[in-house]
Amino acid sequence: MTDFPNDWSDPDASDVPDNPASLWPTVPPAGSAAPEPRSWVWAAMPPPERRARLRELRTWVEWLRHTAELHNDLPPCWYRHHWVREMLTALYLGWLRTYEGEKTPGPGRELAEAEWINTLHAFKPHMKIPACISTHQEPPLLPPPDPRTDEEWELYLVTSTDTTDPARHPAEAEARRMTAGMDPPM
């Protein structure tokens, strides 16, 4: 059904449509009430909604892996890595706003498509998970919490010069000139 290879391990991969936009709801007619914006905070979603959104995101990610040739940069188990999932969610929402949002870009958005592509390239090194090249590997366990951390934090807040020195602007004279509307120095 798709034009790109089914190189992921999900047996239901054959139901991925060619056009991820076909999953999106239709736009209501002009003059009707705007739908409530959907939140994409994974932890705040009820489990059924979370599963539905992950399916939606997966469809788009598989399209993106093929279209942007990310198959060597983004492992098939991306959804198991929370930070990678967050980056892909941000890319997806940015892609929707850029390509499916306002048809006439607002001020400062003339290069929105190029900015989105630059963001994708900036994210690529952070989405690569070398341990998962051939098969998924769980991330290392977090170290156990150190009970002294909170005490050290509070001690730092009350004793460090970073938090106790009097306020002093590093460019105080320039800030005063700018506030007074004077010409900046040459």
Helices and strands as residue ranges (DSSP letters): G 11-15, G 20-23, G 42-44, H 47-67, G 78-80, H 82-95, I 96-100, H 112-127, G 130-132, H 148-159, H 161-164, H 172-180
